[in-house]
């Protein structure tokens, strides 16, 4: 599936993908996550304008998944990766992460990081299968520590969360 940079006209579709991908959280007793609104368009635009947002597109060049990232603690941090349920389980999310890995390699960046739900099957267990390993709380850099603090302020720590890292 082709991957390209996000364009301004894609931004509302990213929100639609996020909403659709989030619905499955309702099925596992996390309705608050399912109902959480995606990032606002100006915030998504910030990633797009920084060149830190990519989409996987179908044959009609319509986004079916996206990944946004930022530089945190000397690494590339995956802020969000979401795949529309109609395109899930086809390696699309992994392809987006591999795309980011190639960018990190080209820039001499040592690792990818992310934070996620520890016990949700399509979160930490999935990322572990993709080569990510847990980062202990004592080993968090200042940027990851701030991210975890913001997540806690947002109420995400009602469910176990974890930071993970994958060397490039």
C-alpha positions as a Markdown table, in Angstrom:
| # | Residue | x | y | z |
|---|---|---|---|---|
| 1 | Unk | 0.0 | 0.0 | 0.0 |
| 2 | Unk | 1.5 | 3.4 | -1.0 |
| 3 | Unk | 2.6 | 5.8 | 1.7 |
| 4 | Unk | 2.9 | 9.5 | 1.1 |
| 5 | Unk | 3.1 | 12.7 | 3.1 |
| 6 | Unk | -0.1 | 14.1 | 4.5 |
| 7 | Unk | -1.6 | 17.0 | 2.5 |
| 8 | Unk | -3.8 | 19.7 | 3.9 |
| 9 | Unk | -7.0 | 18.2 | 2.3 |
| 10 | Unk | -6.3 | 14.9 | 4.1 |
| 11 | Unk | -6.6 | 16.3 | 7.6 |
| 12 | Unk | -10.4 | 15.8 | 8.1 |
| 13 | Unk | -9.9 | 12.2 | 6.9 |
| 14 | Unk | -7.3 | 11.6 | 9.6 |
| 15 | Unk | -9.9 | 12.6 | 12.1 |
| 16 | Unk | -12.4 | 10.1 | 10.5 |
| 17 | Unk | -9.8 | 7.3 | 10.6 |
| 18 | Unk | -9.1 | 8.0 | 14.3 |
| 19 | Unk | -12.8 | 7.9 | 15.2 |
| 20 | Unk | -13.3 | 4.7 | 13.3 |
| 21 | Unk | -10.2 | 3.1 | 14.7 |
| 22 | Unk | -11.2 | 4.1 | 18.3 |
| 23 | Unk | -14.6 | 2.4 | 18.2 |
| 24 | Unk | -13.0 | -1.0 | 19.0 |
| 25 | Unk | -12.1 | 0.3 | 22.5 |
| 26 | Unk | -15.8 | 0.3 | 23.4 |
| 27 | Unk | -15.8 | -3.5 | 22.9 |
| 28 | Unk | -13.1 | -4.0 | 25.6 |
| 29 | Unk | -14.7 | -1.7 | 28.2 |
| 30 | Unk | -12.9 | 1.5 | 27.4 |
| 31 | Unk | -15.7 | 3.7 | 26.1 |
| 32 | Unk | -14.0 | 6.9 | 27.2 |
| 33 | Unk | -11.2 | 6.1 | 24.7 |
| 34 | Unk | -13.7 | 5.3 | 22.0 |
| 35 | Unk | -15.5 | 8.6 | 22.6 |
| 36 | Unk | -12.3 | 10.7 | 22.8 |
| 37 | Unk | -12.1 | 13.2 | 20.0 |
| 38 | Unk | -9.2 | 13.1 | 17.6 |
| 39 | Unk | -6.6 | 15.8 | 17.5 |
| 40 | Unk | -8.1 | 19.1 | 16.3 |
| 41 | Unk | -7.3 | 20.1 | 12.7 |
| 42 | Unk | -4.8 | 22.9 | 13.6 |
| 43 | Unk | -2.8 | 20.4 | 15.7 |
| 44 | Unk | -2.8 | 17.8 | 12.8 |
| 45 | Unk | -1.8 | 20.7 | 10.4 |
| 46 | Unk | 1.2 | 21.4 | 12.7 |
| 47 | Unk | 2.5 | 17.8 | 12.1 |
| 48 | Unk | 1.7 | 18.1 | 8.3 |
| 49 | Unk | 3.5 | 21.4 | 8.0 |
| 50 | Unk | 6.5 | 20.1 | 9.9 |
| 51 | Unk | 6.8 | 17.1 | 7.5 |
| 52 | Unk | 6.0 | 14.7 | 10.3 |
| 53 | Unk | 2.7 | 13.1 | 9.1 |
| 54 | Unk | 2.2 | 10.3 | 6.6 |
| 55 | Unk | -0.7 | 8.3 | 5.2 |
| 56 | Unk | -1.2 | 4.9 | 3.7 |
| 57 | Unk | -3.5 | 5.3 | 0.7 |
| 58 | Unk | -5.8 | 3.1 | -1.3 |
| 59 | Unk | -5.7 | 2.8 | -5.1 |
| 60 | Unk | -7.8 | 6.0 | -5.3 |
| 61 | Unk | -5.2 | 7.9 | -3.2 |
| 62 | Unk | -7.6 | 8.0 | -0.3 |
| 63 | Unk | -6.0 | 7.7 | 3.2 |
| 64 | Unk | -6.8 | 4.5 | 5.1 |
| 65 | Unk | -4.2 | 5.0 | 7.9 |
| 66 | Unk | -1.9 | 7.6 | 9.2 |
| 67 | Unk | 1.1 | 8.2 | 11.4 |
| 68 | Unk | 2.2 | 11.4 | 13.0 |
| 69 | Unk | 5.6 | 11.8 | 14.8 |
| 70 | Unk | 7.8 | 14.3 | 16.5 |
| 71 | Unk | 11.4 | 14.5 | 17.7 |
| 72 | Unk | 11.5 | 13.6 | 21.4 |
| 73 | Unk | 14.7 | 12.9 | 23.4 |
| 74 | Unk | 16.8 | 12.5 | 20.3 |
| 75 | Unk | 14.4 | 9.9 | 18.8 |
| 76 | Unk | 11.4 | 9.9 | 16.5 |
| 77 | Unk | 8.3 | 9.5 | 18.7 |
| 78 | Unk | 5.2 | 8.1 | 17.2 |
| 79 | Unk | 2.5 | 10.4 | 18.6 |
| 80 | Unk | -0.3 | 8.5 | 16.8 |
| 81 | Unk | -0.7 | 5.7 | 14.4 |
| 82 | Unk | -4.2 | 4.7 | 13.4 |
| 83 | Unk | -5.6 | 2.3 | 10.8 |
| 84 | Unk | -9.2 | 2.4 | 9.6 |
| 85 | Unk | -10.9 | -0.9 | 10.6 |
| 86 | Unk | -11.6 | -1.8 | 7.0 |
| 87 | Unk | -7.9 | -1.8 | 6.3 |
| 88 | Unk | -6.7 | -3.3 | 9.6 |
| 89 | Unk | -4.8 | -6.6 | 9.9 |
| 90 | Unk | -3.1 | -6.1 | 6.5 |
| 91 | Unk | 0.2 | -4.8 | 7.7 |
| 92 | Unk | -0.7 | -1.1 | 7.0 |
| 93 | Unk | 0.3 | 0.1 | 10.5 |
| 94 | Unk | 3.6 | -1.8 | 10.4 |
| 95 | Unk | 4.3 | -0.3 | 6.9 |
| 96 | Unk | 3.8 | 3.2 | 8.3 |
| 97 | Unk | 6.2 | 2.4 | 11.2 |
| 98 | Unk | 8.7 | 0.9 | 8.8 |
| 99 | Unk | 8.5 | 4.1 | 6.7 |
| 100 | Unk | 9.3 | 6.1 | 9.8 |
| 101 | Unk | 12.2 | 3.8 | 10.6 |
| 102 | Unk | 13.7 | 4.5 | 7.1 |
| 103 | Unk | 13.4 | 8.2 | 7.8 |
| 104 | Unk | 15.1 | 7.8 | 11.2 |
| 105 | Unk | 17.9 | 5.8 | 9.5 |
| 106 | Unk | 18.4 | 8.5 | 6.9 |
| 107 | Unk | 18.6 | 11.2 | 9.6 |
| 108 | Unk | 20.9 | 9.1 | 11.9 |
| 109 | Unk | 18.2 | 8.9 | 14.6 |
| 110 | Unk | 18.8 | 5.9 | 16.9 |
| 111 | Unk | 15.3 | 4.8 | 17.8 |
| 112 | Unk | 11.5 | 5.1 | 17.5 |
| 113 | Unk | 9.5 | 5.5 | 20.7 |
| 114 | Unk | 5.8 | 5.5 | 21.5 |
| 115 | Unk | 3.4 | 5.3 | 24.5 |
| 116 | Unk | 0.5 | 2.9 | 24.5 |
| 117 | Unk | -1.9 | 0.8 | 26.5 |
| 118 | Unk | -0.1 | -2.1 | 28.1 |
| 119 | Unk | -2.8 | -4.7 | 28.0 |
| 120 | Unk | -4.8 | -3.8 | 24.9 |
| 121 | Unk | -4.0 | -6.6 | 22.3 |
| 122 | Unk | -3.6 | -4.2 | 19.4 |
| 123 | Unk | -1.4 | -1.8 | 21.4 |
| 124 | Unk | 1.6 | -2.9 | 23.5 |
| 125 | Unk | 1.5 | -6.6 | 22.5 |
| 126 | Unk | 1.2 | -5.6 | 18.8 |
| 127 | Unk | 4.1 | -3.2 | 19.1 |
| 128 | Unk | 6.2 | -5.8 | 20.8 |
| 129 | Unk | 5.7 | -8.0 | 17.7 |
| 130 | Unk | 6.9 | -5.1 | 15.7 |
| 131 | Unk | 10.2 | -5.0 | 17.7 |
| 132 | Unk | 9.3 | -2.4 | 20.3 |
| 133 | Unk | 10.5 | -3.1 | 23.9 |
| 134 | Unk | 9.2 | -1.6 | 27.2 |
| 135 | Unk | 11.0 | 1.4 | 28.6 |
| 136 | Unk | 11.1 | 1.5 | 32.4 |
| 137 | Unk | 9.8 | 4.6 | 34.2 |
| 138 | Unk | 13.3 | 5.2 | 35.5 |
| 139 | Unk | 14.7 | 5.2 | 32.0 |
| 140 | Unk | 12.3 | 7.7 | 30.5 |
| 141 | Unk | 14.0 | 10.8 | 29.0 |
| 142 | Unk | 12.6 | 14.2 | 29.9 |
| 143 | Unk | 10.4 | 14.4 | 26.8 |
| 144 | Unk | 8.9 | 11.0 | 27.3 |
| 145 | Unk | 8.3 | 11.8 | 30.9 |
| 146 | Unk | 6.4 | 15.0 | 29.9 |
| 147 | Unk | 4.3 | 12.9 | 27.5 |
| 148 | Unk | 3.4 | 10.4 | 30.2 |
| 149 | Unk | 2.5 | 13.3 | 32.5 |
| 150 | Unk | 0.2 | 14.8 | 29.9 |
| 151 | Unk | -1.4 | 11.4 | 29.4 |
| 152 | Unk | -2.0 | 11.0 | 33.1 |
| 153 | Unk | -3.6 | 14.5 | 33.2 |
| 154 | Unk | -5.8 | 13.5 | 30.3 |
| 155 | Unk | -7.0 | 10.5 | 32.4 |
| 156 | Unk | -5.3 | 7.8 | 30.3 |
| 157 | Unk | -3.7 | 6.2 | 33.3 |
| 158 | Unk | -7.0 | 4.7 | 34.3 |
| 159 | Unk | -5.7 | 1.8 | 32.3 |
| 160 | Unk | -2.0 | 0.6 | 32.4 |
| 161 | Unk | 0.2 | 2.6 | 30.1 |
| 162 | Unk | 3.7 | 1.9 | 28.9 |
| 163 | Unk | 6.5 | 3.7 | 26.9 |
| 164 | Unk | 8.2 | 1.5 | 24.3 |
| 165 | Unk | 11.3 | 1.9 | 22.1 |
| 166 | Unk | 12.5 | 0.2 | 18.9 |
| 167 | Unk | 16.1 | 0.7 | 17.9 |
| 168 | Unk | 16.6 | 1.8 | 14.3 |
